[in-house]
Amino acid sequence: NRNESTNTVSHEYYLVNARDRYQALKRLADANPDIFSVVFCRTKRDTQKVAERLVEDGYSAGALHGDLSQNQRDLVMKSFRNKQIQMLVATDVAARGIDVDDITHVINYQLPDEIETYTHRSGRTGRAGKTGVSMVIVSKSEVRKIKSIERIIKKQFEQKDIPSGIEICEVQLMSLANKIHNTDVNHEIDKFLVSINELFEDTTKEELIKKFFSVEFTRFYNYYQRSKDLGVVDYKGGDDDSGRGYSKSSNDTRYFINVGKKDGYDWMKLKDFLKEQLSLGRDDVFKVDVKDSFSFFNTEKALQEKVLAFFTDFKHNGRFVNVEVSEDKGRSGGGRGGRRSGGRRRNDDRPRGDRRSSRRQGGSGNRSDRRSSGSSKPRRSGSDFNNDRSRGPKSEAKVVGSDRPRRSRRKD
C-alpha cells in the first residue's frame, strides 16, 4: 500500500486552540534546538505569512510556494540544503521538488485535505536509514482526521502536550551544555587567558558555570516564565485560524468596531491596525472576525478599559472609528460572527448604529457606561463610516517585534 508509512517515521499530534497554532509551532521549534524541518501549510498566503513571522521572531526560516520566481525558489532551496534555513515553510505543490535526506521533522501546521498528501509530507523525513518525526498541530475539530489518517497509513499517532516554558528552558540549557562539552578548544584563545583568569580569580567553579549558562538560560526563562499553557483547549468556542469562537467562561472581552471589508480590511490587516494603534503585543488581539461594514475582535478583559478609552472620539484619517463591547459571542454558525446556521443574522450581530429605534431598549448599557463622563456625541454607524470612509492602511502594518530570545543561525 503506497499510503502506508515507513517504520522510520514516528507520528505525533498536538491539540491546541486554533488561535494558538503559531505559538505552538514556535514552542515545538524551541523544544528541538537542532531541528531541520519542513513546515507544511495549505495555502501560499499562509506559507508566506508563517515564514515571515518566524523570521521576525528570530528563526532561520524561509518560504517555498508557487508565487516565487524560479530564481527565488532556487535560492531558498540552496539555503535549505546548506542548512542556513532550519525551517522551510512550504505548500504541498512547491515541496514536490524537495530532495533532502537529513530532514529531522515534518511539521503539519495545517492538515492537508487528502490523506494521501499527508503520506507524501511525512515521507520527507526518515530517509536514508535515519529516523524522523511527523508532527501535526490540530484544533479540536480536526482530531477526527487523525483517526482517518491512522487507518490509511496503518500507524498510530501519539498525542503529546505542547512543551511548557520551563521544559523548553531545560532543553535549551542542556543543548548548550552538550555543544560546549563537544567543542574543540581553539588555542588562539590562550593569549587572552591571563586577563580572563584575573577577572574571575575570586569566582568559584560553580559560580562561574552558573554565570556562563545564565547568559543563555535567562533569555529563554524571561520569555517563557509567564507564558500560558497551550495544552488547555477551549471545548466551547469556535474553531478556526483567525481565532473566532468564544467561551462564556473566558476572560476575554469581545468588541464591535465599525470598519470592515469595505474599508480595505481583512482580519490580518485589522489585527495589525489595532495592535499598532493600541501599542499591544502580537497575541493581545485575537478572534478577529471581519464583516462587510463592521467587525469583531477580542482582547483579555484586563485590556478592556484601555481599548474603550483609546477609541473614545477616536478619528483615523479624519473619520470616527467607533468601538464598543459587543454582545456577540461568536458561538453559533461555526463561530462566524454570530450568524445562525440558517444564515439569519442575530440581532446583536447588527452594527449598533443601524439598529432601529424600536429595537433599542434604552441603548447599549456598555456604551452608556463608556459615555458616563458626560459626552453626548451621537455614535457613528458602520454605514455612516463607509459613506466617508478611510480605506484602511495602504499596506499591512509592520508587525511589532517580538522579545523572544533570538536564535543563532546554524552553521555547519
N, C-alpha and C positions, 0 to 999 in steps of 0.2 A: 504494500500500500504506500503510494508516494506521499501521502499525507501523514504517515507515522513519523514521530520524532525520533532522533537518534538517542542512544544511551549516553552520549557525552554531554547532552544539554539537560539541565535541570530547569523546572518551570515554577515560578513564584508569582503570587499576586498580592497586591497591597490595596486594601479597601480604604478609601478616603472620601471626604466630601468633595464634590465636583470643584468647588472654588479653591480647594487646597491642592489641586493636581500639580501645579507648578512648584509649590513649596515641597511637595513630596518628591518630585524629581530632583530638586537640589539636595535634599537630605540623602537620597539614595546615592547620589554622586559623592557627597561628603563622607558617607559611610564606606565608600570604596575608593580610597585615595589613588590607587593605581588603575582606575577604570579606563578602559579603551573601548568605547561603545558606539553603537548606532541607536539613536532615539527616533522612533517612528511616529509620525503624525499623519492624520488623514488628508489634510489639505495643504496646498502650497502656502496659503496665508498663515496657518498655524505653524508650519515649519519655520518660516521666516521669523515669525514673532517669537517663538520659543528660543530659537538660536540667538536672536538679538538680545533677549533678556538674559540668557546665560552669559553672553559676552559682557554685558553691562555689569553682571554680578561677579565677574572675575574668573569665569571658567574658560578653559580653552575649547571653544565650540565653533562650529561652522554649519551653514545651511546648504542642503543639496536638494534642489527641486527644479521643475520644468521651466520656471521663469528665468533661470540663469542662462547666460550665453555659454557656448561650448568652452570658451576660454576660461570663464569663471568656474565652470564645473571642473575643468582640468586642474586649476589652481587649488581648489578645495580638496580634491582627491589626492593631489600631491602632498598637501599639508597633512592630510589624514594618514596617508601611508607612512609619512616621516614622523608620525606621532606628535606633530606640532599641534594637532587638534585631537583632544581626548574624547570629545562628544560630538559626533556628526549627526545633526538633526536632518532627517530625510523623509521624503514621501516614498511610497512603495514603488512607483514607476521609476523615479530617479535612482533608487537604490539597486535597480537591476544590474547596474554596471559595477557594483562594489565587489571586488575580488581581493579581500584581505583575510589572511588566515588567523591572525592572533587577536581577533576581537574577543574581549572578555565578557561583555554584557550586551544583550539586546534589550532595550527598554521600550515597551509599548506604551507611549504616552497616551495614546488612544488606541483602542482595539480596532482592527480592520472590519470591514463589512462582511468579508468572506473568510471562512475558516482556513481555506487553502492558502490565503495570503498570510495568515499567522504562521503557517508552516514555513513559508519562504522567509519570513522575518527571522524566526528562531534559528533557521538554518545558517544564518550569517555568523553564528558563534559555534564553538565546539568543533572546529575544523582541524584537520591535520593531526588527529590524535589528542588534541587538547580538550579540556573541559570548558564549558561555558554556561552562562546563566541567562535565561529569558525571563525578564521581569514585566509584569503587567500592572499598571496603575488603573484601578477601576473605581467607579462610583457605584452606589448600591443598585442602580437599575441595570448595571452591566454584569452583575455577578452570575446571572443565569447563563451568560455567554461562555463563562469559564467551563461550566459543565458540558456544554455542547462541544467546546474545543477538546476537552479531555476525551470524549467518546471517539472523536475522529483521530487524534494523534496517539491515542492509546497510552497516554501518560497522565499521571496525577499531578495537579498543581499543589504546591504547599502555600497555605495562606500565612503571610508574615505581617508583622507590625512595622510601620514606618519607624526607623530608629529615633530614639529620643535625643535631645540635645546633649545630655551627658554621655550617652553611648557614643555619639559622634566625636565628642572631645577625647574620649578614651582611645578610639580607633586612630584618630589623627595623631595623638601623642605617641602611641606605640609604633605607628608608621614612621614618624620622625626618628624615634629611638633606633629602629631597625636600620634606617638609612645611615644614621651616624655610626652604628656598630659596623656596618659593612663598607664604610667609606675608607678608601686607601689614603694614607697620610701623604700630603704634599709637603715635602721637606723645604720648600721655599718659605714656609711659614716659620722655620727655625729662627731666622734672624729677627723675628718680632717677639719671640717668646720671652725675652728678658723683660720687656716692657709689660707684657701681659701678666707675667708672674708677679711683678711688682704691684700691679693693680689688684691682684687677688691674693696677696700674701696673707691677709688676715681672714680669708674666706675658707671655710672647711669644704671638704669634698662634697658633702651632702648639700650644703648651701649652694655651691657652685652648680651642681646638677639641677637643683630646683630653679635657680635663676635662669639657667640656659634653656631649660624646657618650658619655662613660663612664658618666654618670648612668643612661642607658637601657641601654647595651650591657652593663654589668656585671650588671644584674639578670638578663638572659637568659643571659649567659655562666655565671654562678654556678649557675643552674638546670640548664643543659644540659651543663656541662663533663664530668660523669661519667655522662651518660645512655647507655644501651645502644643498640646498633644494632638497630633494629626490623626491618631487612631480612633478618636471619638467621632463617630459618624452620626449625623442627624438623620434619623429614620422617618421624620415627619415632614421634612422640607421637600422642595423641588429638587431638580437634579439635572443641571447642565453646566457647561464650562463657563458661562458668564455669571454663574453664581446665583441664578434665580431660585426661588423657593424660600420658604420662611417657616420657622418653628415658633409656635405661640409662646413657648417657654424660653426662647432665646434671649440673649442680652443685646439684641440688635434693635436699631430704630430704622424704620423704612420711611423714605421721603418721596413726596411728589415734587417734580420740577417741570416748569412749563416750557421746556425745549425738547426737541425730538429730531426725528429723521429729516423733517422738512427744514430744519435749521442746520443741516450738514453734519449731524452727529450719528455715529454708530455707538455701540456700547463701549468700545475701547476709547474712542475719542472723548466721549462724555466722561469716562472714568479719569482719563488723563487731565481733562479740563478741571474737574472737581479737585483732584489731588493738587494741581498747580495752584488753584485759587485759594484752597484751604490750607496749603502747606502740609499736606498729610503724607504718610508713608505709602509704599506700594500696595499694601494689603489692607489699608484702612477704609477703602471704598470697595464695596462688593455688591453682588446681587443686582447688577445694573441691568435694567430692562427698558429698552428704548422703543417708544411708540412713534406714530407719525408726528404729533404735535406736542407731546409731553413724554415724560419718562419717570422711572422709579429707580431709587438706589438705596443702599443700606450703609450705615456705619455702626460701630459699637455705641451703646447708649451713652457711654461716658463722653462722646463727642457731640451729642445732640445739641447742647446749649451753644457750643462753638459754631456748629453748622447754621443753626437758625439765626444766631446773632449776626453772623457774617452776611447772610443773604437778606437781611432786613434792609429794604430800599436799595438793593444792590443793582447796579447797572453794568452791563457788559457791552462795550462798543455803543454806548448811549441808549441801550434798551434795558428795561427792567427784567430781571430774572427772579422768578418767584419760587421759593422752596418752602414746603410745608410738611409736617408729619402726616403720613398717609395712613388711611385705614386699610388699604390694600395689603394683604399678606402674601400674595403670590401663590396661594395654595392650590387653587382649582385649575383645571385645564392644563395639567402638566406644569404648573408654576409659571405660566406665561401671563404675568401682569394681572392676574385675577379674572381672566376670561373663563366662562363656563365651558364645559366640554362641548356643548351645543353651539358655541360661538357667540352667545349673547353676552354683552358686556355688563359687568356688575355695576351697581350704582356708584360704589365707592372707587371705581376704576376710571370714572369720568373726570376730566380736568375740572378743578374746583370752580374756575370762573365760568364754565359752560353749564353748570347745573341751573336748572330752572328754579326760580324763587319759591315755587310751590313745594319743591323738594327740600329746600333748606329749612332746617329746624333750629333757628337761632344761630346759623352759621357754624363754622368749624370751631369746636372747643379749643383745639390746639392753636388755631390761628388767633383766637381772641386772647389766649394766654400770651402769645407772642407779642401782640399789639397792646398789652396792658399798660405799656409805658405812655400811651396817650396818642399814638399815631392813628389817624383815621383815614389815611390814604387808601383809596379803593385798590383792591388787589387786581393784578393783571391776569387775564386768562391766557390759556395756551394759544387760542386763535388770535387774540389781541397781539401777542408777541409775534406771531407769524405774519401778520399784516405789515409789520415794520421790523422784520426780523434780521438778526445777525446770522450770517452763515456759519458761525462757529469758527473754531480755529482753522486756519488755512491748511495747516499740516498738523500731524499729530504732535501733541506736546511732548517735549523731551522728558523721558522717564526720570524720576528722582533717583539719584544714585543710591545704591544700597551700601549699608555699612558692614555688609558681610565681609569677613576676612578674605582678602584676595588670595586666590590660588596661584601658586607658582606654576609656570608652564613646564611641561615635560620636555626634557632634552636628553635624548639618547645619543 
